[in-house]
Amino acid sequence: MSRILTGIQSSGKPHLGNLLGAIIPAIKLSQDSNNESFFFIADLHSLTTIKDADVRKDNVNAVAAAWLAFGFDTDKNLFYRQSMVPQVTELNWYMSCFTPFPMLANAHSFKDKSDRLADVNAGLFTYPVLMACDIILYDADIVPVGKDQKQHLEMTRDIASGFNHRYGDVFVLPEARIDEQIMTIPGTDGQKMSKSYGNTIDIFQTDKKLRKNVMQIITDSTPMEEPKNPDDCNVYNIYKLLASDEQVAEMRKNYEGGNYGYGHAKQALYELIVEKYSKERELYNHYMENIDELHKKLEKGEEKAAEIATKTLKRVRKVLGF
């Protein structure tokens, strides 16, 4: 059985791009009986940018509720908040003492901001060490990552293998699983859907707000009566990711046949989202209205994660002479 570990950013409520590109594929991976999945919410990492305690708590709850709403099974897998297993911070110190400065200086997360050093805090600079500890603390075999995270996995292996070379086989060396087929989800403006672009679709909003969100999708000025090229339309390109083959074929026919406006297409997309995710939206709201129930599911994972983390720390402390 392979132990798969995934860290989940807690930068805000997950949007449609997060759901289609990361959450749903990861949950499907966790449903494979050959895998043991460790999914954690990286709330310590979020402290590098988010300083408001209430905002951070709300983000963590929203992320947890979304994963649970889409069917992550906390009975078969581990789901936990990074901050609630503080053993990771102890390991972070140990590994920081073995990580060369040039390695951190070459990390993309630092280099991207190195021309604005006043904006770089020590947490951002040492971010890769904590990320490495998130992985090696739990003896993870496989870490699914996008291409942009490949460097962090390589650094994790370098840090762990350097330690092993000095002290023996203390850590499992994780393998990256890079999904070359990760979907790029278009946003309301046609760019990649991202909070930083302000072009997201939040399926967990009220019906009224969700419809307004969908109606803001940018389209061209082709008159309603004229035929349209669906492949050039943001609405169609989002719709086809969610709809059945029959629904997609019908919408394409409508576009190409004329007398079908973008308002009609947006309404169809809105109705599809409401219908397709009715159960998930209901569950999300349930968890957000019952935070104690949400936290109990997380606490169960945190208890198991702490047991594993403690065993790893014992190995590390022993070879270091503590």
Secondary structure as the mmCIF struct_conf table of DSSP 4:
data_model
#
loop_
_struct_conf.conf_type_id
_struct_conf.id
_struct_conf.beg_label_comp_id
_struct_conf.beg_label_asym_id
_struct_conf.beg_label_seq_id
_struct_conf.end_label_comp_id
_struct_conf.end_label_asym_id
_struct_conf.end_label_seq_id
STRN STRN1 SER A 2 ILE A 8
BEND BEND1 SER A 11 LYS A 13
HELX_RH_AL_P HELX_RH_AL_P1 LEU A 16 ASN A 18
HELX_RH_PI_P HELX_RH_PI_P1 LEU A 19 ILE A 23
HELX_RH_AL_P HELX_RH_AL_P2 ILE A 24 SER A 30
TURN_TY1_P TURN_TY1_P1 GLN A 31 GLN A 31
BEND BEND2 ASP A 32 ASP A 32
TURN_TY1_P TURN_TY1_P2 SER A 33 ASN A 34
STRN STRN2 ASN A 35 ILE A 41
TURN_TY1_P TURN_TY1_P3 ASP A 43 LEU A 44
HELX_RH_3T_P HELX_RH_3T_P1 HIS A 45 THR A 48
TURN_TY1_P TURN_TY1_P4 THR A 49 THR A 49
HELX_RH_AL_P HELX_RH_AL_P3 ALA A 53 ALA A 69
TURN_TY1_P TURN_TY1_P5 PHE A 70 GLY A 71
TURN_TY1_P TURN_TY1_P6 THR A 74 LYS A 76
BEND BEND3 ASN A 77 ASN A 77
STRN STRN3 LEU A 78 ARG A 81
HELX_RH_3T_P HELX_RH_3T_P2 GLN A 82 MET A 84
TURN_TY1_P TURN_TY1_P7 PRO A 86 PRO A 86
HELX_RH_AL_P HELX_RH_AL_P4 GLN A 87 SER A 96
TURN_TY1_P TURN_TY1_P8 CYS A 97 PHE A 98
BEND BEND4 THR A 99 THR A 99
HELX_RH_AL_P HELX_RH_AL_P5 PHE A 101 ALA A 105
TURN_TY1_P TURN_TY1_P9 ASN A 106 ASN A 106
HELX_RH_AL_P HELX_RH_AL_P6 HIS A 108 LYS A 111
TURN_TY1_P TURN_TY1_P10 ASP A 112 LYS A 113
HELX_RH_3T_P HELX_RH_3T_P3 SER A 114 ASP A 119
HELX_RH_AL_P HELX_RH_AL_P7 ALA A 122 PHE A 125
TURN_TY1_P TURN_TY1_P11 THR A 126 THR A 126
HELX_RH_AL_P HELX_RH_AL_P8 TYR A 127 ILE A 136
TURN_TY1_P TURN_TY1_P12 LEU A 137 ASP A 139
BEND BEND5 ASP A 141 ASP A 141
STRN STRN4 ILE A 142 VAL A 145
HELX_RH_3T_P HELX_RH_3T_P4 LYS A 147 GLN A 149
HELX_RH_AL_P HELX_RH_AL_P9 LYS A 150 TYR A 167
BEND BEND6 GLY A 168 ASP A 169
BEND BEND7 PHE A 171 PHE A 171
STRN STRN5 GLU A 175 ILE A 178
TURN_TY1_P TURN_TY1_P13 GLU A 180 GLN A 181
STRN STRN6 PRO A 186 PRO A 186
TURN_TY1_P TURN_TY1_P14 THR A 188 ASP A 189
BEND BEND8 GLY A 190 GLN A 191
STRN STRN7 LYS A 192 LYS A 192
HELX_LH_PP_P HELX_LH_PP_P1 MET A 193 MET A 193
HELX_RH_3T_P HELX_RH_3T_P5 LYS A 195 TYR A 197
TURN_TY1_P TURN_TY1_P15 GLY A 198 GLY A 198
TURN_TY1_P TURN_TY1_P16 ILE A 203 PHE A 204
BEND BEND9 GLN A 205 GLN A 205
HELX_RH_AL_P HELX_RH_AL_P10 ASP A 207 MET A 215
TURN_TY1_P TURN_TY1_P17 GLN A 216 GLN A 216
TURN_TY1_P TURN_TY1_P18 MET A 224 GLU A 225
BEND BEND10 GLU A 226 GLU A 226
HELX_RH_3T_P HELX_RH_3T_P6 PRO A 230 ASP A 232
HELX_RH_AL_P HELX_RH_AL_P11 ASN A 234 LEU A 242
BEND BEND11 ALA A 243 ALA A 243
HELX_RH_AL_P HELX_RH_AL_P12 ASP A 245 GLY A 257
BEND BEND12 GLY A 258 ASN A 259
HELX_RH_AL_P HELX_RH_AL_P13 TYR A 262 LYS A 276
TURN_TY1_P TURN_TY1_P19 TYR A 277 TYR A 277
HELX_RH_AL_P HELX_RH_AL_P14 SER A 278 GLU A 289
HELX_RH_AL_P HELX_RH_AL_P15 ILE A 291 LEU A 320
TURN_TY1_P TURN_TY1_P20 GLY A 321 GLY A 321
#
